[in-house]
Amino acid sequence: MRYRIEVRKSAEKAMRKMDKKYQHYVYERLVDLAENPRGPKCEKLAGIDDGYRKVAWPYRILYTIDDEKKIVDVYKIAHRKEVYR
């Protein structure tokens, strides 16, 4: 079963500001998350309950997963140099 992707306004705003070629790449990764939120290139984040990271070079997508409701909550999209600040 597919998960519903919910992108927070701050993450959506960051995505709109990035280069068009990266927007497309990040969008593809968001589609991948709907199919399998724990798939390849996804890593569990230390210290964050149900927090995960997906690589969309050179950006990172940070999100949480609610398996009960089948929702992926994308709370941050940022360049790899700035994402963990």
MARGU-457441 format. One record per atom (N, C-alpha, C): residue in three letters; atom name; x, y, z; residue number from 1. Coordinates in steps of 0.001 Angstrom, whole numbers, plus 500000, padded with zeros to 6 digits. Example, Ala and Ser with C-alpha at 12.3 -4.5 7.8 and 13.67 -1.06 7.14 Angstrom:
2
+------+------+--------+--------+--------+------+
| resn | name |      u |      v |      w | resi |
+------+------+--------+--------+--------+------+
|  ALA |    N | 513190 | 494310 | 507800 |    1 |
|  ALA |   CA | 512300 | 495500 | 507800 |    1 |
|  ALA |    C | 513200 | 496700 | 507800 |    1 |
|  SER |    N | 512850 | 497750 | 507080 |    2 |
|  SER |   CA | 513670 | 498940 | 507140 |    2 |
|  SER |    C | 512900 | 500030 | 507870 |    2 |
+------+------+--------+--------+--------+------+
This chain:
85
+------+------+--------+--------+--------+------+
| resn | name |      u |      v |      w | resi |
+------+------+--------+--------+--------+------+
|  MET |    N | 500831 | 498817 | 500000 |    1 |
|  MET |   CA | 500000 | 500000 | 500000 |    1 |
|  MET |    C | 500876 | 501248 | 500000 |    1 |
|  ARG |    N | 500481 | 502229 | 499226 |    2 |
|  ARG |   CA | 501228 | 503482 | 499126 |    2 |
|  ARG |    C | 501023 | 504351 | 500356 |    2 |
|  TYR |    N | 502055 | 505105 | 500671 |    3 |
|  TYR |   CA | 501989 | 506084 | 501746 |    3 |
|  TYR |    C | 501612 | 507445 | 501156 |    3 |
|  ARG |    N | 500950 | 508260 | 501956 |    4 |
|  ARG |   CA | 500632 | 509620 | 501531 |    4 |
|  ARG |    C | 501794 | 510508 | 501982 |    4 |
|  ILE |    N | 502258 | 511360 | 501091 |    5 |
|  ILE |   CA | 503356 | 512266 | 501390 |    5 |
|  ILE |    C | 502778 | 513614 | 501810 |    5 |
|  GLU |    N | 503171 | 514072 | 502990 |    6 |
|  GLU |   CA | 502792 | 515398 | 503464 |    6 |
|  GLU |    C | 504062 | 516216 | 503609 |    6 |
|  VAL |    N | 504151 | 517283 | 502825 |    7 |
|  VAL |   CA | 505332 | 518147 | 502837 |    7 |
|  VAL |    C | 504976 | 519421 | 503593 |    7 |
|  ARG |    N | 505722 | 519711 | 504643 |    8 |
|  ARG |   CA | 505472 | 520927 | 505418 |    8 |
|  ARG |    C | 505803 | 522164 | 504583 |    8 |
|  LYS |    N | 505169 | 523271 | 504922 |    9 |
|  LYS |   CA | 505341 | 524502 | 504144 |    9 |
|  LYS |    C | 506799 | 524938 | 504062 |    9 |
|  SER |    N | 507543 | 524796 | 505146 |   10 |
|  SER |   CA | 508948 | 525209 | 505136 |   10 |
|  SER |    C | 509767 | 524367 | 504154 |   10 |
|  ALA |    N | 509480 | 523070 | 504081 |   11 |
|  ALA |   CA | 510188 | 522188 | 503143 |   11 |
|  ALA |    C | 509777 | 522500 | 501705 |   11 |
|  GLU |    N | 508497 | 522788 | 501508 |   12 |
|  GLU |   CA | 508005 | 523138 | 500169 |   12 |
|  GLU |    C | 508649 | 524440 | 499697 |   12 |
|  LYS |    N | 508761 | 525399 | 500597 |   13 |
|  LYS |   CA | 509378 | 526686 | 500271 |   13 |
|  LYS |    C | 510842 | 526495 | 499885 |   13 |
|  ALA |    N | 511550 | 525663 | 500618 |   14 |
|  ALA |   CA | 512957 | 525382 | 500308 |   14 |
|  ALA |    C | 513085 | 524717 | 498946 |   14 |
|  MET |    N | 512157 | 523850 | 498626 |   15 |
|  MET |   CA | 512190 | 523160 | 497329 |   15 |
|  MET |    C | 511950 | 524144 | 496184 |   15 |
|  ARG |    N | 511044 | 525096 | 496380 |   16 |
|  ARG |   CA | 510768 | 526092 | 495331 |   16 |
|  ARG |    C | 511968 | 526986 | 495068 |   16 |
|  LYS |    N | 512817 | 527194 | 496078 |   17 |
|  LYS |   CA | 513980 | 528073 | 495931 |   17 |
|  LYS |    C | 515153 | 527407 | 495220 |   17 |
|  MET |    N | 515185 | 526082 | 495181 |   18 |
|  MET |   CA | 516341 | 525400 | 494583 |   18 |
|  MET |    C | 516271 | 525403 | 493060 |   18 |
|  ASP |    N | 517393 | 525100 | 492450 |   19 |
|  ASP |   CA | 517510 | 524995 | 490992 |   19 |
|  ASP |    C | 516480 | 524020 | 490434 |   19 |
|  LYS |    N | 515975 | 524275 | 489247 |   20 |
|  LYS |   CA | 514952 | 523423 | 488635 |   20 |
|  LYS |    C | 515423 | 521980 | 488471 |   20 |
|  LYS |    N | 516689 | 521788 | 488112 |   21 |
|  LYS |   CA | 517176 | 520416 | 487900 |   21 |
|  LYS |    C | 517164 | 519629 | 489207 |   21 |
|  TYR |    N | 517412 | 520313 | 490325 |   22 |
|  TYR |   CA | 517369 | 519637 | 491617 |   22 |
|  TYR |    C | 515933 | 519428 | 492087 |   22 |
|  GLN |    N | 515049 | 520352 | 491742 |   23 |
|  GLN |   CA | 513637 | 520192 | 492101 |   23 |
|  GLN |    C | 513094 | 518884 | 491536 |   23 |
|  HIS |    N | 513400 | 518622 | 490296 |   24 |
|  HIS |   CA | 512928 | 517403 | 489650 |   24 |
|  HIS |    C | 513485 | 516164 | 490354 |   24 |
|  TYR |    N | 514758 | 516212 | 490705 |   25 |
|  TYR |   CA | 515400 | 515078 | 491370 |   25 |
|  TYR |    C | 514783 | 514834 | 492748 |   25 |
|  VAL |    N | 514544 | 515909 | 493506 |   26 |
|  VAL |   CA | 513929 | 515778 | 494830 |   26 |
|  VAL |    C | 512501 | 515253 | 494687 |   26 |
|  TYR |    N | 511773 | 515757 | 493691 |   27 |
|  TYR |   CA | 510399 | 515285 | 493461 |   27 |
|  TYR |    C | 510377 | 513776 | 493192 |   27 |
|  GLU |    N | 511324 | 513298 | 492389 |   28 |
|  GLU |   CA | 511406 | 511851 | 492120 |   28 |
|  GLU |    C | 511619 | 511061 | 493406 |   28 |
|  ARG |    N | 512458 | 511581 | 494294 |   29 |
|  ARG |   CA | 512706 | 510895 | 495562 |   29 |
|  ARG |    C | 511460 | 510902 | 496450 |   29 |
|  LEU |    N | 510671 | 511964 | 496391 |   30 |
|  LEU |   CA | 509420 | 512011 | 497155 |   30 |
|  LEU |    C | 508438 | 510959 | 496636 |   30 |
|  VAL |    N | 508400 | 510772 | 495331 |   31 |
|  VAL |   CA | 507552 | 509728 | 494746 |   31 |
|  VAL |    C | 508029 | 508352 | 495214 |   31 |
|  ASP |    N | 509344 | 508164 | 495281 |   32 |
|  ASP |   CA | 509908 | 506901 | 495786 |   32 |
|  ASP |    C | 509473 | 506642 | 497228 |   32 |
|  LEU |    N | 509427 | 507704 | 498031 |   33 |
|  LEU |   CA | 509033 | 507562 | 499434 |   33 |
|  LEU |    C | 507595 | 507070 | 499567 |   33 |
|  ALA |    N | 506740 | 507466 | 498651 |   34 |
|  ALA |   CA | 505344 | 507019 | 498695 |   34 |
|  ALA |    C | 505255 | 505511 | 498510 |   34 |
|  GLU |    N | 506149 | 504964 | 497712 |   35 |
|  GLU |   CA | 506163 | 503526 | 497459 |   35 |
|  GLU |    C | 506819 | 502748 | 498596 |   35 |
|  ASN |    N | 507971 | 503255 | 499053 |   36 |
|  ASN |   CA | 508732 | 502546 | 500070 |   36 |
|  ASN |    C | 509534 | 503546 | 500910 |   36 |
|  PRO |    N | 508983 | 504016 | 502022 |   37 |
|  PRO |   CA | 509676 | 505031 | 502814 |   37 |
|  PRO |    C | 510948 | 504539 | 503520 |   37 |
|  ARG |    N | 511164 | 503253 | 503543 |   38 |
|  ARG |   CA | 512389 | 502713 | 504147 |   38 |
|  ARG |    C | 513260 | 502022 | 503098 |   38 |
|  GLY |    N | 513164 | 502473 | 501879 |   39 |
|  GLY |   CA | 513860 | 501857 | 500760 |   39 |
|  GLY |    C | 515331 | 502219 | 500681 |   39 |
|  PRO |    N | 515934 | 502002 | 499506 |   40 |
|  PRO |   CA | 517354 | 502282 | 499315 |   40 |
|  PRO |    C | 517661 | 503766 | 499503 |   40 |
|  LYS |    N | 518847 | 504043 | 499970 |   41 |
|  LYS |   CA | 519336 | 505396 | 500242 |   41 |
|  LYS |    C | 518545 | 506099 | 501334 |   41 |
|  CYS |    N | 517888 | 505341 | 502187 |   42 |
|  CYS |   CA | 517192 | 505894 | 503350 |   42 |
|  CYS |    C | 517929 | 505421 | 504591 |   42 |
|  GLU |    N | 518136 | 506329 | 505513 |   43 |
|  GLU |   CA | 518819 | 505971 | 506749 |   43 |
|  GLU |    C | 518040 | 506487 | 507939 |   43 |
|  LYS |    N | 518026 | 505710 | 508994 |   44 |
|  LYS |   CA | 517402 | 506115 | 510251 |   44 |
|  LYS |    C | 518293 | 507164 | 510895 |   44 |
|  LEU |    N | 517688 | 508235 | 511392 |   45 |
|  LEU |   CA | 518442 | 509288 | 512062 |   45 |
|  LEU |    C | 518578 | 508981 | 513545 |   45 |
|  ALA |    N | 519744 | 509194 | 514069 |   46 |
|  ALA |   CA | 519982 | 508972 | 515496 |   46 |
|  ALA |    C | 519365 | 510118 | 516300 |   46 |
|  GLY |    N | 518690 | 509771 | 517373 |   47 |
|  GLY |   CA | 518143 | 510783 | 518262 |   47 |
|  GLY |    C | 516779 | 511320 | 517896 |   47 |
|  ILE |    N | 516231 | 510894 | 516789 |   48 |
|  ILE |   CA | 514905 | 511359 | 516374 |   48 |
|  ILE |    C | 514007 | 510145 | 516221 |   48 |
|  ASP |    N | 512951 | 510064 | 517015 |   49 |
|  ASP |   CA | 512026 | 508938 | 516916 |   49 |
|  ASP |    C | 511403 | 508898 | 515530 |   49 |
|  ASP |    N | 511514 | 507775 | 514883 |   50 |
|  ASP |   CA | 510969 | 507567 | 513549 |   50 |
|  ASP |    C | 511495 | 508562 | 512521 |   50 |
|  GLY |    N | 512644 | 509175 | 512756 |   51 |
|  GLY |   CA | 513230 | 510117 | 511814 |   51 |
|  GLY |    C | 514097 | 509400 | 510803 |   51 |
|  TYR |    N | 513963 | 509798 | 509547 |   52 |
|  TYR |   CA | 514724 | 509192 | 508460 |   52 |
|  TYR |    C | 515278 | 510271 | 507549 |   52 |
|  ARG |    N | 516264 | 509854 | 506744 |   53 |
|  ARG |   CA | 516878 | 510745 | 505769 |   53 |
|  ARG |    C | 516923 | 510025 | 504434 |   53 |
|  LYS |    N | 516589 | 510738 | 503368 |   54 |
|  LYS |   CA | 516714 | 510200 | 502007 |   54 |
|  LYS |    C | 517633 | 511137 | 501240 |   54 |
|  VAL |    N | 518580 | 510568 | 500523 |   55 |
|  VAL |   CA | 519536 | 511349 | 499736 |   55 |
|  VAL |    C | 518920 | 511695 | 498386 |   55 |
|  ALA |    N | 518991 | 512979 | 498057 |   56 |
|  ALA |   CA | 518616 | 513474 | 496732 |   56 |
|  ALA |    C | 519726 | 514446 | 496344 |   56 |
|  TRP |    N | 520853 | 513896 | 495958 |   57 |
|  TRP |   CA | 522105 | 514619 | 495814 |   57 |
|  TRP |    C | 521923 | 515934 | 495100 |   57 |
|  PRO |    N | 522429 | 517049 | 495626 |   58 |
|  PRO |   CA | 523165 | 517242 | 496868 |   58 |
|  PRO |    C | 522264 | 517602 | 498058 |   58 |
|  TYR |    N | 520990 | 517341 | 497934 |   59 |
|  TYR |   CA | 520034 | 517666 | 498997 |   59 |
|  TYR |    C | 519704 | 516450 | 499855 |   59 |
|  ARG |    N | 519143 | 516729 | 501024 |   60 |
|  ARG |   CA | 518666 | 515685 | 501916 |   60 |
|  ARG |    C | 517202 | 515948 | 502234 |   60 |
|  ILE |    N | 516440 | 514895 | 502295 |   61 |
|  ILE |   CA | 515029 | 514969 | 502656 |   61 |
|  ILE |    C | 514901 | 514319 | 504026 |   61 |
|  LEU |    N | 514449 | 515081 | 505017 |   62 |
|  LEU |   CA | 514257 | 514554 | 506364 |   62 |
|  LEU |    C | 512771 | 514356 | 506592 |   62 |
|  TYR |    N | 512414 | 513195 | 507150 |   63 |
|  TYR |   CA | 510998 | 512876 | 507288 |   63 |
|  TYR |    C | 510766 | 511883 | 508410 |   63 |
|  THR |    N | 509510 | 511791 | 508814 |   64 |
|  THR |   CA | 509079 | 510781 | 509773 |   64 |
|  THR |    C | 508020 | 509925 | 509103 |   64 |
|  ILE |    N | 507808 | 508731 | 509653 |   65 |
|  ILE |   CA | 506860 | 507775 | 509072 |   65 |
|  ILE |    C | 505821 | 507407 | 510121 |   65 |
|  ASP |    N | 504560 | 507475 | 509723 |   66 |
|  ASP |   CA | 503459 | 507002 | 510564 |   66 |
|  ASP |    C | 502869 | 505790 | 509846 |   66 |
|  ASP |    N | 503289 | 504584 | 510266 |   67 |
|  ASP |   CA | 502845 | 503361 | 509598 |   67 |
|  ASP |    C | 501355 | 503099 | 509803 |   67 |
|  GLU |    N | 500843 | 503509 | 510923 |   68 |
|  GLU |   CA | 499430 | 503268 | 511220 |   68 |
|  GLU |    C | 498518 | 504026 | 510255 |   68 |
|  LYS |    N | 498873 | 505288 | 509996 |   69 |
|  LYS |   CA | 498056 | 506126 | 509105 |   69 |
|  LYS |    C | 498576 | 506129 | 507671 |   69 |
|  LYS |    N | 499731 | 505476 | 507444 |   70 |
|  LYS |   CA | 500366 | 505420 | 506120 |   70 |
|  LYS |    C | 500699 | 506827 | 505606 |   70 |
|  ILE |    N | 501391 | 507601 | 506475 |   71 |
|  ILE |   CA | 501771 | 508971 | 506130 |   71 |
|  ILE |    C | 503278 | 509133 | 506287 |   71 |
|  VAL |    N | 503897 | 509803 | 505314 |   72 |
|  VAL |   CA | 505286 | 510221 | 505396 |   72 |
|  VAL |    C | 505261 | 511743 | 505532 |   72 |
|  ASP |    N | 505757 | 512252 | 506658 |   73 |
|  ASP |   CA | 505767 | 513687 | 506943 |   73 |
|  ASP |    C | 507157 | 514246 | 506649 |   73 |
|  VAL |    N | 507275 | 514971 | 505533 |   74 |
|  VAL |   CA | 508546 | 515579 | 505138 |   74 |
|  VAL |    C | 508643 | 516926 | 505845 |   74 |
|  TYR |    N | 509572 | 517024 | 506809 |   75 |
|  TYR |   CA | 509654 | 518250 | 507587 |   75 |
|  TYR |    C | 510824 | 519147 | 507205 |   75 |
|  LYS |    N | 511768 | 518636 | 506415 |   76 |
|  LYS |   CA | 512880 | 519488 | 506003 |   76 |
|  LYS |    C | 513505 | 518971 | 504716 |   76 |
|  ILE |    N | 513776 | 519900 | 503798 |   77 |
|  ILE |   CA | 514545 | 519613 | 502586 |   77 |
|  ILE |    C | 515611 | 520695 | 502531 |   77 |
|  ALA |    N | 516879 | 520286 | 502533 |   78 |
|  ALA |   CA | 517962 | 521263 | 502542 |   78 |
|  ALA |    C | 519214 | 520669 | 501908 |   78 |
|  HIS |    N | 520120 | 521569 | 501535 |   79 |
|  HIS |   CA | 521409 | 521156 | 500989 |   79 |
|  HIS |    C | 522169 | 520363 | 502044 |   79 |
|  ARG |    N | 522979 | 519440 | 501614 |   80 |
|  ARG |   CA | 523683 | 518551 | 502532 |   80 |
|  ARG |    C | 524565 | 519308 | 503524 |   80 |
|  LYS |    N | 525050 | 520494 | 503151 |   81 |
|  LYS |   CA | 525914 | 521262 | 504043 |   81 |
|  LYS |    C | 525118 | 521977 | 505132 |   81 |
|  GLU |    N | 523818 | 522147 | 504934 |   82 |
|  GLU |   CA | 523012 | 522942 | 505855 |   82 |
|  GLU |    C | 521934 | 522144 | 506575 |   82 |
|  VAL |    N | 521676 | 520943 | 506170 |   83 |
|  VAL |   CA | 520493 | 520207 | 506608 |   83 |
|  VAL |    C | 520444 | 519913 | 508111 |   83 |
|  TYR |    N | 521566 | 519668 | 508733 |   84 |
|  TYR |   CA | 521566 | 519257 | 510130 |   84 |
|  TYR |    C | 521798 | 520407 | 511104 |   84 |
|  ARG |    N | 521787 | 521630 | 510609 |   85 |
|  ARG |   CA | 521991 | 522800 | 511466 |   85 |
|  ARG |    C | 520692 | 523241 | 512079 |   85 |
+------+------+--------+--------+--------+------+
